[in-house]
Amino acid sequence: MAALAACTQTKAPPSRAEQMAELPAEACGDGRVADLMGKRWNESMRAATLARAGAKTLRVIAPGMAVTMDYRVDRLNIETDAAGTITRIRCG
């Protein structure tokens, strides 16, 4: 029996694409806060935005700001223009 066990195939861990496919389409809740588009961002909005979205983290990205390229499905990204108006909301 031990010889047969050694011949069994082990399943490879899922690829990054497979892992992403298993996650809910809106893991960061970007659709739940889409109504913020066009509004001016204020840090006092952070806690309420996180709660509404259900995201684990929130990152506000201003023009020219350096950001990491890592993709986190549970992170909400809010992009603003130079005046602080929200121009894009997305997961990542």
C-alpha positions in Angstrom: 0.0 0.0 0.0 2.8 2.5 0.8 4.1 2.0 -2.7 0.8 3.0 -4.2 0.6 6.1 -2.0 3.9 7.3 -3.3 2.5 7.2 -6.9 -0.5 9.4 -6.2 -0.5 12.8 -7.8 -0.6 15.8 -5.6 -2.6 18.8 -6.7 -0.6 21.9 -7.5 -1.5 25.0 -5.5 -3.9 27.3 -7.4 -2.4 29.9 -9.7 -2.9 33.6 -9.0 -5.5 33.8 -11.7 -7.4 30.8 -10.2 -7.3 32.4 -6.8 -8.6 35.7 -8.1 -11.4 33.9 -10.0 -12.6 32.4 -6.7 -13.0 35.8 -5.0 -16.2 37.8 -5.2 -16.2 40.2 -8.1 -16.6 43.1 -5.6 -14.3 42.0 -2.8 -13.4 45.6 -1.9 -16.9 47.0 -2.3 -16.1 49.6 -5.0 -19.7 49.4 -6.4 -21.2 50.1 -3.0 -19.5 53.5 -2.8 -19.7 54.5 -6.4 -22.0 57.4 -5.4 -18.8 59.2 -4.1 -17.6 59.8 -7.7 -17.4 63.5 -8.3 -17.5 64.4 -4.7 -14.5 66.0 -2.9 -12.5 63.6 -0.7 -12.1 64.4 2.9 -10.2 62.2 5.4 -13.2 62.4 7.7 -15.0 60.2 5.1 -12.5 57.3 5.6 -14.2 55.3 8.3 -17.7 55.5 6.8 -16.4 54.7 3.3 -14.5 51.6 4.6 -17.6 50.5 6.5 -19.9 51.0 3.5 -17.6 49.3 1.1 -16.6 46.4 3.4 -13.0 46.7 2.2 -10.1 45.9 4.6 -8.1 48.9 3.6 -8.5 52.1 1.7 -5.9 54.0 -0.2 -6.4 57.6 -1.6 -4.3 58.3 -4.6 -3.7 61.9 -5.6 -2.1 62.9 -9.0 1.6 62.2 -9.1 1.6 60.2 -5.9 3.9 57.2 -5.8 1.9 54.0 -5.2 2.9 50.3 -5.0 2.0 48.1 -7.9 0.8 45.2 -5.7 -2.8 44.2 -6.3 -5.0 43.6 -3.2 -8.5 42.6 -4.0 -9.6 43.7 -0.5 -8.2 47.2 -0.8 -10.3 50.1 -2.0 -8.5 52.7 -4.1 -9.9 56.2 -4.4 -8.2 58.4 -7.0 -8.6 62.1 -6.9 -7.7 65.0 -9.1 -5.6 67.9 -8.1 -8.6 69.6 -6.4 -9.4 66.5 -4.3 -12.4 65.5 -6.4 -12.9 61.7 -6.6 -12.3 60.7 -10.2 -12.1 56.9 -9.9 -12.9 54.2 -7.4 -11.6 50.6 -7.8 -10.3 47.6 -6.1 -6.6 46.9 -6.0 
